[in-house]
Amino acid sequence: MPALVLLAGPSGSGKSRLVSVVACPRVNLDDFYRDEDDPANPRTTTTVGADEAPAVDWDDPGSWDAGAALAALVSLCRTGSAEVPVYDIATSRRTGLRTVELGDAATFVAEGLFAPDLVPACRAAGLEMDAIYLDRPRLQTLLFRFVRDVSEHRKPVPVLLRRGLALFRAEPALRAHALAYGCRPVGFGEALAVVRGTRA
């Protein structure tokens, strides 16, 4: 059975960059976000637009389909293949499906904000796995996240500024949550070693 590495960390901490450096199969857990108009989405008290519609709370796990994400990871571990959604953050909706194939890879990574929430379920399913939290300086993460989001036109700049500051303030609680769910904090170099399989 291929080994799964659940890679957690705040938005902008370098999770996607780490996977690109290692060049191993990857599941982007953010692709399991619900469409913006899904009635199951949790809402914030913040309003957007002229009609003052409540904004979706994208930092709440309820905005994300954990069941579908778990099913995909189980399928990859047991069959080496899974169909996963393709999600467009700019429009906040799924735009299609793609197939992830592990081939002869011994390890694959599932990374995203809500990775810690999958740790108990993956262990209960008997998957061979490790769970790590990419631990980097908060100011560095704040800067990396803003530069990335602006360059990728993810949202209007005022939204990115507001959300970026909110994520900066929430980061200590996010870290505590990840560790409580079974992730262990590691730096970028150690995370690379874990994904490459050079450290147990």
ChimeraX attribute file (.defattr): number of C-alpha atoms within 10 A of each C-alpha:
attribute: neighborCount
match mode: 1-to-1
recipient: residues
	/A:1	12
	/A:2	19
	/A:3	18
	/A:4	23
	/A:5	22
	/A:6	27
	/A:7	27
	/A:8	28
	/A:9	27
	/A:10	25
	/A:11	21
	/A:12	21
	/A:13	23
	/A:14	18
	/A:15	23
	/A:16	17
	/A:17	12
	/A:18	18
	/A:19	22
	/A:20	12
	/A:21	9
	/A:22	12
	/A:23	12
	/A:24	16
	/A:25	17
	/A:26	19
	/A:27	22
	/A:28	19
	/A:29	27
	/A:30	21
	/A:31	21
	/A:32	22
	/A:33	24
	/A:34	20
	/A:35	20
	/A:36	18
	/A:37	10
	/A:38	11
	/A:39	10
	/A:40	12
	/A:41	20
	/A:42	17
	/A:43	17
	/A:44	14
	/A:45	10
	/A:46	11
	/A:47	13
	/A:48	12
	/A:49	8
	/A:50	6
	/A:51	7
	/A:52	9
	/A:53	13
	/A:54	14
	/A:55	16
	/A:56	22
	/A:57	16
	/A:58	18
	/A:59	16
	/A:60	14
	/A:61	15
	/A:62	16
	/A:63	21
	/A:64	22
	/A:65	15
	/A:66	19
	/A:67	11
	/A:68	14
	/A:69	23
	/A:70	17
	/A:71	14
	/A:72	20
	/A:73	26
	/A:74	19
	/A:75	14
	/A:76	22
	/A:77	22
	/A:78	13
	/A:79	13
	/A:80	17
	/A:81	17
	/A:82	19
	/A:83	15
	/A:84	21
	/A:85	22
	/A:86	18
	/A:87	21
	/A:88	16
	/A:89	17
	/A:90	12
	/A:91	12
	/A:92	17
	/A:93	19
	/A:94	17
	/A:95	12
	/A:96	10
	/A:97	12
	/A:98	10
	/A:99	11
	/A:100	16
	/A:101	15
	/A:102	19
	/A:103	10
	/A:104	8
	/A:105	12
	/A:106	16
	/A:107	21
	/A:108	24
	/A:109	24
	/A:110	23
	/A:111	24
	/A:112	21
	/A:113	20
	/A:114	22
	/A:115	25
	/A:116	26
	/A:117	18
	/A:118	20
	/A:119	22
	/A:120	11
	/A:121	14
	/A:122	19
	/A:123	12
	/A:124	9
	/A:125	11
	/A:126	10
	/A:127	18
	/A:128	14
	/A:129	17
	/A:130	20
	/A:131	24
	/A:132	26
	/A:133	26
	/A:134	22
	/A:135	19
	/A:136	17
	/A:137	9
	/A:138	17
	/A:139	10
	/A:140	11
	/A:141	22
	/A:142	20
	/A:143	13
	/A:144	15
	/A:145	20
	/A:146	19
	/A:147	14
	/A:148	13
	/A:149	19
	/A:150	14
	/A:151	9
	/A:152	11
	/A:153	13
	/A:154	16
	/A:155	15
	/A:156	11
	/A:157	13
	/A:158	9
	/A:159	11
	/A:160	18
	/A:161	16
	/A:162	10
	/A:163	15
	/A:164	20
	/A:165	13
	/A:166	12
	/A:167	20
	/A:168	16
	/A:169	12
	/A:170	13
	/A:171	18
	/A:172	12
	/A:173	11
	/A:174	19
	/A:175	20
	/A:176	11
	/A:177	14
	/A:178	23
	/A:179	17
	/A:180	11
	/A:181	15
	/A:182	17
	/A:183	24
	/A:184	17
	/A:185	19
	/A:186	16
	/A:187	13
	/A:188	18
	/A:189	10
	/A:190	15
	/A:191	22
	/A:192	17
	/A:193	13
	/A:194	18
	/A:195	26
	/A:196	16
	/A:197	13
	/A:198	9
	/A:199	10
	/A:200	7
